[in-house]
Amino acid sequence: RPFPSPVLAPAPSGTALATGVAPGGTTHSGAVEASARQAPSPFLLEQRVEEQCHIGNESVLQMMLASMDQCTRESRPWQQHLVSSVEQACRRVLDTEFKKLILVGSVAMAVETPGSDVDVVCFTTGPVDVVDVLKKIAEVLLKESFKFGGPQHFEAKVLEDARVPILALSWNKRINIDLGLNLQHSANHVRWFSSIGVSHGANNGAAGVPVLTVLLRCVKWWLKQRGIPPAMEGGLPTVAWLLLALHATSGHEVRGEHFEGEYSHIAAVLTMFRAFFERFAGAPA
């Protein structure tokens, strides 16, 4: 029976994977390892953009977004496989203290970019020793590393000295998941962004993607391509950059529209993206 693991969206044409079953329905570790090596590289996206830089801005943006979607779709089965395995490990370690596992961060808000980590939070029925539980979950996953091609392709490290301890998981250094315990603020962030219309509603069948969602994805991709230092290197947290983008575009009426690939919607994204840079990159008065 498949575990009711969080289903990552936008997903390809499948649902949550059965525990311990690799995409394609095989448990053979060799098949998992070979397929994982073929996971999409986000660096291909940069090359595709450069190849089309001679055409108009709207065409470049549409091509970039399509390439981003393709990269995330190709990674999704492997991310789902790892999330399902994480939930199984959480259930095994916590037993009756397990409450639920939810998606948070950029994947939950539908603003992920190629190479984005998948952030998940496990909630318990009561207080627990966070570091101790994370270490036990790491041990369980490392013992089952055959699901991911063997220990040479899978890493599990507890960052216990961080302000908020997390378990960092990496599969072939391409599929990365961060697991935290009882992080209510992370869940609150997702709910707040959803309340203002950021999430695209893939789980409820809503058509199109809000222009605001596309804008925030572009801001995140710009941060990555420009090499802006993240929070762990002394920079602003990603959520702070997203809030700055929301502030810079708060006066635009197109924020509530939905994006379906038409140039008019892409032009709206470009207009808001320009407003973001004009607000924060201009010389002080």
N, C-alpha and C positions, 0 to 999 in steps of 0.2 A: 504494500500500500504506500503510495507517495505521501511523504510528510507534507503538511500544509505550509510549506515554506513560502516566504514572501516571493511573489512572482514579479520579476523585474520587467519593467516596461520602458520604452517600446520593445517588445520581444519579437522574435521571429515567429514562425507559424506553429509554435508549440506552447505547452504550458509548463508548469513546474516539473522538473525531472524526478523520477523515482530515486530514492536514496541509494547512492552507490552505483548508479547507472550513468554511464557517460553519454553525451549526445550521440544520437544514432542508435541507442538501445544496446550498446555493448559494454561489458564490464572488463574487457581485455585491456590490461594496462598498456600494452604496446600500441593499441589503437588510440588510446587517450594521449599517450606521449607523442605519437606521430602527428595527430591532429592539433595538439597544443602548439607544436612547433610552427604550424601553419597559421597561427592566430594573426590577425591583421596588425600591421605596424602603422602607428599614427604618423610616422614620418613619410609614408606614401602620400598622405593627404597634402603635405606641404609641396611635394613635387607636382601634384595635380593642379594645385592653385597656380604655381609658377608657370605651368604650361599654358594656362589660359589668361595670363595677366594682360594680354594685348586687347582683350575684349572689354566691354563696358562693366562698370561696377556692379550693376544688377546681375549680370550673367555670372560674374566671378563669385558673387555671394551665393547665388543659387547653386552653382556647381560645388562650392565649398560645403554648403549645408548638406547637399546630396551625398557627398563623399563622407562627411561626418556620420550621417545616418547609416551608410553602408558599413563603416568601421564598427560602429556600436552594435549593429545587427549581427555582424560576424562574430563579435566577442560574446554576445549575449548567452548562447548555450553554455559556454564554459563558465561564465560568471554564475549562471543559474545552478550549474552542477556544484560549484564550490559553496554557494550559499546554502544549498540543500544539505551538504555535508556538514557545514558549520552548525546548522540547526540540529542535526542528528547528534553531534558532539555535545551541544549545549543541553539537550534533553538527557543524554546519558550521564553527564557530570552532575547536573542539578536535580535530576529526578523530579520529585514532587515540588521542588522549589522553582521549577521552570514555569514561567507565565506565558511569554510570547517573544517572538523575534520579529523585528520590523525593519524596513528599509528607511534610511535617513540620508541626508546629504544630497548631492547633485543628481543621483540616479532617481531618488524618490521624488525630486522636484522637476525631473525631466529636463535638466539643464546640463547633463553630462556632455563631455567631449571625449574624443578618442584618447584612451589611456587613463581615463578617470578611475580612481579607486571606487569600489562599492562599499559604502558605509552601512553597517547594520548595528542595531542595538538589541541586546537581550535583556528583557525585564524579568525580574524574579518576584516571587510572592512575598519576600521579606528581605531584610538586610543580609548581605553576604560579604565575605572577604574577597574584594574584587580581584586583587592580584593573584591570590591563591586559586580562585575559580578560573581565571584566564590561563594560568599555567597548566591546570588540569585539562582544559579544553585543548590547549596546544599539544599536550602529550597524546591525547586521543587522536587528533588529526595527524600527527607525525607517525603514529603507529599504523595509520591507514593511508600512508602516502602512496601506496601502490595504486590508489585510485587516480593519482595525478602523475603517473609515470615513474614513481620512485622518489626516494628522498633527495636525489640529486636535482630534481626539478621542482621541489616544493620546500618552502621555508615558512616557519611559524615562530614569531618572536614577540614576547611580551615586553612592551615598553613601560616598565613599572616605574621609572623615574620621571615620566611625563606628568604634567599637572593633572591630566586625566588619563589614567592607565588604559591602554588598549592592547589588543592582540592584532598584530600586523601579519597578514598571510599573503604569500606571493607564490604564484604558479608560473614557472618559467619566466619570472620577472616581467610578465605581461598582464596577467590577471591578478589584481591586487584587491584584497578585502581587509577592511579595518573593523574589528569587533569591539564594542564597548558594552558596559553593563550599566543598566538603570540610568541612562543619560536622558533625562526628561527634556532638557533644553534642546537637544537635537531633534526630538520629536516635535517640540513646540515650533521650531524653525520651519519644519516642513508644513505644519498646519497653517502657519501664518502666511507663508509664500503661496500656499494653495488658496487661501482665503482672498488674496488679491488677484487671483487669476493667472498665476505663473504656470502651474501644472497643466499639461495638455489634455488630461482626461482620457488617456488611452484605455484605462481600465473600465471606464463607464461608456465607452463607445462614442464619445464626442468627436465630431469631425473637425479636422484642421488642428493647427497648433497656434496658440495665442502669439501675437507679435512680440509681446513682452518676454515670452519664453525664448524665442529666437534671439532677441537682443541679449539676454543674459548668457546664452550659449556662446554668442560671439565675443562677449566680454571675457568669458572664461578662456576661450581659445586664444584671444589676444594676450592674456596674462601668461599663458603657457608659451606661446611663440616668442614673446618678448623677453622671456626669462625673468619676469618680475618675481622677486623673492617671496616665497610663501611664508606662512606664520612661523614654521619651524626654523626658518632662516632669518627671522627678525622682521619680516614683512607683515602686511595686513592679512588677516584670515580671508579666505575666498568669500565668505558670506558678507564681509565688510565691503568688498568691491561690488558685490551684487547690490547691496543697499545703496552704495554711491551711484550706481547706474540707475536705480529706481528714482533716487532723488533728482538726478540730472534730467530725467525724462518725465517728471511728474506732471508737467503741463501739457503733454502731448495727448490729444484725443484718440490717437490710433492705438494706444496701449491695450485697449480691450478687444481689438480686432483679432481675427484668427488668420493664421498663415497657412496657405494651401499651395504655395509655389508660384503664385502669380506675381508679375513684376510690380504691380501696385503695392502689394504687401511687402515685397523686398525693398522697395523704395522707402516704405515707412520704417523698416528696420534700419536702413542706412541713415535716414533722417535722425532717428533717435541715437544711433551710434555716434553720429557727428555731434549731436548735442552733448553726449557724454564727454567727448574730448574737448569740446569748446568750453565746457564748464570746469574741467579739472586740469587741462593742459595749457590753458591760456596764461599769459603773463599777468601777475598781480597788478591791480590798478594802483 
